[in-house]
Amino acid sequence: MAMFRNQVGRLAGQVALITGSESGIGRETARAFCQQGAAVILNGRQTERLEHTRQALAAEGYRVAACVADITDYAACERLVATAITHFGRLDILITNASISQRAYFADMQPEVFRQVLDSNVYGSVYPLKAALPHLIETRGSVTFISSISALNGMPSGSAYCAGKAALANLAHTLRLELADTGVHFGVVHIGFTQNDPDKRVLDAAGQPVPIAHRPPRWQKSQAQVAAIILRHVQRRRQRTVISALGRLILVVHSLLPRLGDWVVLTSQRRMRNLYE
Ligand SMILES: NC(=O)c1ccc[n+]([C@@H]2O[C@H](COP(=O)([O-])OP(=O)(O)OC[C@H]3O[C@@H](n4cnc5c(N)ncnc54)[C@H](OP(=O)(O)O)[C@@H]3O)[C@@H](O)[C@H]2O)c1
């Protein structure tokens, strides 16, 4: 029988489904979970890129399976969850990481683009969870919604993205109350500026994929650092993790001095625009 590297570790025997894990933070989170012994179901919409990631992790000796699925399509999410059960027989951990971001001001945005961004962040968490819930209840498992520090405050040019990410915090809270008896963990991780894959794209006002705006490297965490924080969040079954000093500062300022918070956001946006546009 084949021996896999992820049959030992703190998560040995557990199965994790991570949406949007063919690239970026999701891919590195998959690697971190594999390193702790979990078997991982990878997901994305691009067959070739997903297969490339699956092969890379399999070549490192990890037990992984992949499923191409658009997480805004409920039937596709049922297939995604079925992949976990077919390959590994159970599901312990769901991380809803897939998301589309934007670089577009609300006044300019096509309504359909707003819907696409919002759907990927809201239904992109709701549908995988709806499909996975019976299995997660069986294992008293863990659910983590990947959000952003921009959900804590709001960010010009990110209306649909921020609204979608903010909705996830309330959804997690409500589910924690509704499903308290099941023993399932519901948490949210608010991620701050993180290094991106070079080919990462976000949507402009017309729905065209465009490169993400430049960010000073010293402000960013690596994808591996963020993945390690997500792993710790799941292992400790935390309700909320806010990544980075900036994220925690936003949280405090937004609660105690909201007008100052808005002034800082607007001033830094103007400075960034002058620097890079
Ligand atoms: N990078 C940052 O600085 C940062 C900051 C705050 C929060 N975050 C959050 O962290 C998470 C990961 O971000 P990232 O930077 O790694 O982004 P990324 O590189 O763009 O990865 C997002 C992944 O989601 C997939 N995806 C998007 N829509 C999908 C859909 N409908 N169905 C299935 N897969 C879909 C993408 O694959 P395809 O589009 O190829 O299918 C891609 O693999 C996101 O939730 C993001 O909002 C990131």
The ligand as an ORCA input file, in Angstrom:
! r2SCAN-3c Opt
* xyz 0 1
  N      -3.863     38.425     -1.204
  C      -4.252     39.298     -0.304
  O      -3.573     40.306     -0.047
  C      -5.537     39.072      0.449
  C      -5.918     40.026      1.403
  C      -7.105     39.832      2.106
  C      -7.880     38.705      1.881
  N      -7.474     37.799      0.942
  C      -8.344     36.646      0.719
  O      -7.591     35.450      0.692
  C      -8.186     34.506     -0.197
  C      -7.165     34.024     -1.224
  O      -6.702     35.160     -1.931
  P      -5.481     35.063     -2.961
  O      -4.745     36.317     -2.854
  O      -4.787     33.774     -2.817
  O      -6.319     35.120     -4.335
  P      -6.103     34.318     -5.716
  O      -4.661     34.052     -5.946
  O      -6.872     35.073     -6.729
  O      -6.820     32.949     -5.400
  C      -8.225     32.850     -5.399
  C      -8.570     31.467     -5.866
  O      -9.998     31.352     -5.889
  C     -10.375     30.735     -7.116
  N     -11.729     31.121     -7.469
  C     -12.224     32.355     -7.687
  N     -13.532     32.282     -7.977
  C     -13.858     30.967     -7.947
  C     -15.058     30.249     -8.173
  N     -16.202     30.875     -8.490
  N     -15.041     28.904     -8.054
  C     -13.914     28.257     -7.722
  N     -12.725     28.885     -7.503
  C     -12.708     30.224     -7.634
  C      -9.342     31.217     -8.112
  O      -9.239     30.325     -9.179
  P      -9.756     30.674    -10.670
  O     -10.229     32.112    -10.694
  O      -8.578     30.426    -11.507
  O     -10.827     29.712    -10.859
  C      -8.081     31.165     -7.261
  O      -7.541     29.868     -7.272
  C      -9.390     35.211     -0.817
  O     -10.551     34.890     -0.104
  C      -9.042     36.677     -0.636
  O     -10.168     37.492     -0.615
  C      -6.341     37.960      0.225
*
